[in-house]
C-alpha cells in the first residue's frame, strides 16, 4: 500500500520506517528542507536504538522516501498519517494548530478517497475537528481514523515491530478494512487490533499514559514514606510487583518522570477535564508530586554540605530523561542543574547522547565531560540522573581516586546498598536507608 506520513519527528519517523519495513511504500513529508535532504542521504535525525539499520534498509529497498511536497505525496498515497506535534499551551491544553493546518491543506489537495489517520496524541474530539476542517474544503469522500501510538522512547523500534495491541478508532467500515490491511502483518502473528469509536481511541492514549504516570508517582510516594519509617522500597516493590493484578513494571522509584509524553499528556487530560467541568483530582495530585519529586535530592545535597553548596563541584551522570534516548524534554537532570547553578554550584555533566541537545539550552553554563570518570575529576559529589547501562557497574576504586568526596546521590537507585557501603561511599538513594560511608 502507498502511505504518506506528515511529520518526521519521533513518532512520524519511527511509524514511517516501520510501515516501510512491513512492505509499504512510504512517503515522509516535512517542511524542514535541510532535514529532508539529510534523511534522503541516510541521516537519521533522532537517536533511537536500532532505528538507523531499519531506516537505511528501507531507503535502499526503495520503500522509504522523503519530500517537502505534500501535494506530491498525497497524490501517490491512499492513506495519510498525521504525525504532527501537539505541544502543551500555557494552560496545559494540546495545541492542535499543526494538525488542523495540515488537515486544511489536505482538504484543498485531495482528488479521490483518502483515509486520514491521526497518529499524534490528541484530545477527545480531534477526529471530529479534523473531519470538519477537511469537509469545509472538499466534497471528495474521505474518512478520519484515530490510531494512537504507544511507543516507548529507547524501545520504539521493538514496540513498533511487536506492539502489544493496535488501537483503531473509526466509524467507517471502509476505513477499518484499509487499516486491517495495513496491520495484517501484525494480526497474522496474533497481535490484536482493537476497533472502537474515535473518541474512545483518542482517550485510550491519554488514559494509558496518565495511568502509568500515576503508577510511577504512587511508587515515589511510597519510597518517600519508606524513608520516614525505615522500610526498604526495593523489598516493597518486589512484594507489590509479584501480585499479577499490579505487575512489576513502572514500580521503580526515582527522581520523577519526564519526557515528551507523560508530562504533556497528564496536563492535557487535566485541561480537557476542566473544559467539561470535570476535575481529574488524582492527576492534579500526580503532577504536583512529580514536580517536587524531580528535585528531591537537591535538599539532600545541601544537607550534606551543611546548607551551602556555593563553589562545590557536582558531577552529573545522565542528562536524557531516560536511558537510550537523546530526549531531554522535561528531564529531571535539567531541573536539578538549574537549582544547583542558582545556589552557586559548579556542574560537570556526562551524557554523550543527550549532550548536544543540552548545549542548545545551557550552552556553557555547565561543563561537559568526555567520559563518566572525567566528570568526577575533583567533584565534591555525584548526582545520578539517568539510568544509562554504563553507570550500573562502575569502577568504585577509580571513582574514589578522582572525587574530592566519596559521595553519591542516586536518583535512579542503580546500586544494591552493600556495594557503595563496601567501597566506603556516602550513598543517598530513593526510598532506602542512607549509607553514611
Number of C-alpha atoms within 10 A of each C-alpha: 16 20 24 28 30 27 24 26 15 20 24 25 22 23 25 28 29 22 24 26 19 18 16 19 23 30 28 28 27 21 14 12 13 11 18 21 14 13 21 16 12 16 14 17 15 16 17 19 15 13 20 17 11 16 23 19 16 22 19 11 12 13 21 26 20 23 21 19 13 20 15 14 23 24 15 15 18 17 25 25 24 26 27 26 21 20 20 17 14 8 10 18 22 22 17 21 13 16 22 20 13 19 22 20 15 21 21 16 17 19 14 12 12 20 22 24 26 26 23 23 28 28 22 19 13 20 24 13 16 24 19 15 19 26 17 11 16 16 12 14 12 20 21 26 28 28 24 24 21 21 18 13 23 19 16 23 22 14 17 20 16 12 16 14 16 19 22 25 25 24 15 14 10 13 22 19 10 15 19 17 13 19 16 16 14 20 15 9 9 11 16 16 17 11 18 16 14 24 17 18 24 28 17 16 22 23 16 13 18 26 17 16 24 21 18 22 27 18 20 24 17 20 24 20 16 19 17 12 9 11 17 17 24 19 11 16 20 14 11 15 16 11 10 8 8 12 13 15 11 17 22 19 26 28 28 25 23 23 18 16 22 21 22 24 27 25 23 26 25 22 22 19 14 12 11 8 9 11 15 16 11 13 18 14 12 22 23 12 17 24 17 12 22 23 21 18 21 18 11 15 22 15 12 14 14 9 12 14 21 15 13 18 23 26 29 27 26 26 30 30 26 23 20 19 22 23 25 20 17 20 23 28 26 21 14 20 25 16 13 21 17 11 16 14 19 22 23 22 29 22 23 16 17 20 20 12 16 22 14 9 10 14 13 10 14 17 15 21 20 11 13 20 17 17 26 28 18 16 23 21 22 26 26 23 28 26 22 19 11 8 15 11 10 13 10 16 10 11 23 17 13 18 20 15 17 21 26 21 22 22 25 20 23 17 15 10 16 10 14 20 15 11 14 17 19 18 23 23 26 27 26 23 17 15 19 12 13
